[in-house]
Amino acid sequence: MPLFEYVCPGCGQSFEKLVRSSQTDRDFAECPTCGNPYSARQISTFAVSGGASRSVSSAPVRVSSGSL
């Protein structure tokens, strides 16, 4: 089940909600704080876990004009 972020236009509360795959086409959810049924789904970024990082050898090399 995907996790979506929503923001309530009534109270400004932001919240997350697990949504069943059959309901992912719905753009609105009920706010748990004030009950507003029109909390809008927000576009969020993907989270990537793990320690992968660029190694030193793959870092771009900067060449200054004075060293040419």
C-alpha positions as CSV (number, residue, x, y, z in Angstrom):
1,M,0.0,0.0,0.0
2,P,1.4,3.4,-1.0
3,L,1.8,6.1,1.6
4,F,0.5,9.5,0.5
5,E,0.9,13.0,2.0
6,Y,-2.1,15.3,2.3
7,V,-2.7,18.9,3.4
8,C,-6.0,20.1,4.8
9,P,-7.2,23.4,3.3
10,G,-9.4,24.1,6.4
11,C,-6.9,23.8,9.2
12,G,-3.6,23.6,7.4
13,Q,-2.7,20.2,9.0
14,S,-0.4,17.9,6.9
15,F,-0.7,14.2,7.4
16,E,0.1,10.9,5.8
17,K,-2.2,8.1,4.9
18,L,-1.8,4.5,3.7
19,V,-4.0,4.0,0.7
20,R,-5.1,0.7,-0.8
21,S,-4.1,0.1,-4.4
22,S,-7.7,0.2,-5.5
23,Q,-8.1,3.7,-4.0
24,T,-5.0,5.4,-5.4
25,D,-7.0,7.4,-8.0
26,R,-8.6,9.4,-5.2
27,D,-7.0,12.8,-4.8
28,F,-8.7,13.7,-1.5
29,A,-8.8,12.3,2.1
30,E,-10.5,13.2,5.3
31,C,-8.4,15.3,7.7
32,P,-7.9,13.5,11.0
33,T,-7.8,16.9,12.9
34,C,-10.9,18.7,11.7
35,G,-12.7,16.1,9.5
36,N,-12.6,18.2,6.3
37,P,-13.1,15.6,3.5
38,Y,-11.2,17.7,0.9
39,S,-7.6,17.4,2.1
40,A,-5.5,17.5,-1.1
41,R,-2.8,14.9,-1.9
42,Q,0.6,16.4,-2.2
43,I,3.4,15.5,-4.6
44,S,6.2,14.0,-2.6
45,T,9.7,12.9,-3.3
46,F,10.9,9.3,-3.1
47,A,12.9,8.2,-0.1
48,V,15.9,6.0,-0.7
49,S,17.4,4.1,2.1
50,G,20.9,2.7,2.1
51,G,24.4,4.1,2.3
52,A,25.1,4.4,-1.4
53,S,27.2,7.4,-2.2
54,R,29.5,8.6,-4.9
55,S,33.0,7.4,-4.5
56,V,35.9,9.8,-4.8
57,S,37.0,8.3,-8.2
58,S,33.6,9.0,-9.7
59,A,33.5,12.7,-8.6
60,P,33.8,15.3,-11.4
61,V,37.3,16.7,-11.9
62,R,37.6,20.5,-12.1
63,V,40.4,21.8,-14.2
64,S,41.3,25.5,-13.9
65,S,42.5,27.5,-16.9
66,G,45.8,28.3,-15.1
67,S,46.8,24.6,-15.1
68,L,46.6,24.1,-18.8
